[in-house]
Amino acid sequence: MDQTALAARFRRVRSLTEQLREPLSVEDCQAQSMPDASPTKWHLAHTSWFFETFVLEAGQPGFQPFDPAYRVLFNSYYQQVGSQHPRPQRGLLTRPGLDEVLAYRAHVDAAVLDLLAGGGRRAAAAAPIVDLGLHHEQQHQELILTDAKHLLASSPLRPAYRRATNGAAAAPGAPAHSGGAWRAYDGGARHIGHGGGDFAFDNETPRHAVLIEPFSLGTRLVTNGEFAAFIADGGYRRPELWLSDGWATARARAWSAPAYWEAHDDGWYEYTLTGPRRLDPDTPLCHVSLYEADAYASWAGARLPSEAEWETAAAPRPVRGNFLEDGALHPRNAEPPDGDARQLFGDVWEWTRSPYGPYPGYRAPAGALGEYNGKFMCNQLVLRGGSCATPREHVRATYRNFFPPDARWQFSGIRLAKDG
């Protein structure tokens, strides 16, 4: 691995994380709006803790941490490293302050860059862990945005994270085209999963054979207007459309629309990272749970795709779409139809009906880093494709995101599938 190029990428990724923090006040960076979300300050510290723990401390006798207390405060879930501060109480960590966390970041940055610049055996051993840490940080860049969105939307002021840039998130896009467009795919033996050659998380491997039946995919994502028709037809009041757990969850939480939708006298509005705006019926739907996605698919006479079907469709396509770097921070409307599936990458994470589990032959890596993915392979569903808050270089056709079926605060949406 070219350590000079890795050092340049390290500077770029770490700098972007701090740029994402800049629109937020000190108070914004401290608050935690729900147990599933974390304060921005915690994200800034935890991503630094990752490099300090797994890169700097590893193989260095007598290592002295920046602050020994941080080992517990900013450990997320690595049991083999030690204890963790309870996740629902991260917003109570008023100390260290934001300035101290930024100083911690600067300290870790300097030490990692010195290690890489030094070359030799230790730098070579650290390089793949630095690479993993950068992809880990890119996951937290998306979480900074989705967690901040949940926080800011919880305020009666509905403040914007930032103003729209180049009109990207404020201007309506082109009208959606026919919702009845499908792209058919042949059945047969396919190979999915990452085959090596560049970075992938361990849960994307090993590459393996699957047998799929003929299927069709919707050529674009489900739109706000289409989901509004589901609501108008009593979709949230019809138990026959819902999975049992989904119906119980929707009743218990009084769901009647996607997260961030608000009904006004003159129609639907939604909260975005650039503030509230009137709902564009042609924009891809986002912030729905697996339960809502599955209920909508039943109402539409379709189903959700499996992850093998999704990857079969996406693997031949270039990774192009609306990502974090585009600055919209919101899904964009589909381009005109071309007979093939569009919006496979970016805009919204697409729910699949596939449970998150190990591929045949999967083995978690040894040591604490083996806790990264494998131990979460239970009670979660796979999402594919990335979102408008995902860094472009972080996405691959084999990338497996995963969340519990009731999660709504991520940019998660729907692509329909059907048999034959």
Secondary structure as UniProt FT lines:
FT   HELIX           3..21
FT   TURN            22..23
FT   HELIX           26..30
FT   TURN            35..36
FT   HELIX           40..51
FT   HELIX           52..56
FT   TURN            58..59
FT   TURN            61..62
FT   TURN            68..69
FT   HELIX           70..73
FT   TURN            79..81
FT   HELIX           87..92
FT   HELIX           98..118
FT   HELIX           120..153
FT   TURN            156..157
FT   TURN            166..170
FT   TURN            179..180
FT   STRAND          182..185
FT   STRAND          188..192
FT   HELIX           202..204
FT   STRAND          208..212
FT   STRAND          215..218
FT   HELIX           224..232
FT   TURN            233..234
FT   HELIX           235..237
FT   HELIX           239..241
FT   HELIX           244..252
FT   TURN            253..254
FT   TURN            259..260
FT   STRAND          261..264
FT   TURN            265..266
FT   STRAND          267..272
FT   TURN            273..274
FT   STRAND          275..278
FT   TURN            281..282
FT   HELIX           290..299
FT   TURN            300..301
FT   HELIX           307..314
FT   TURN            315..316
FT   STRAND          321..322
FT   HELIX           324..326
FT   STRAND          345..346
FT   STRAND          349..355
FT   TURN            360..361
FT   HELIX           368..371
FT   TURN            372..373
FT   HELIX           374..376
FT   STRAND          381..384
FT   TURN            388..389
FT   HELIX           392..394
FT   TURN            397..398
FT   STRAND          401..403
FT   TURN            405..406
FT   STRAND          412..413
FT   STRAND          417..419
//
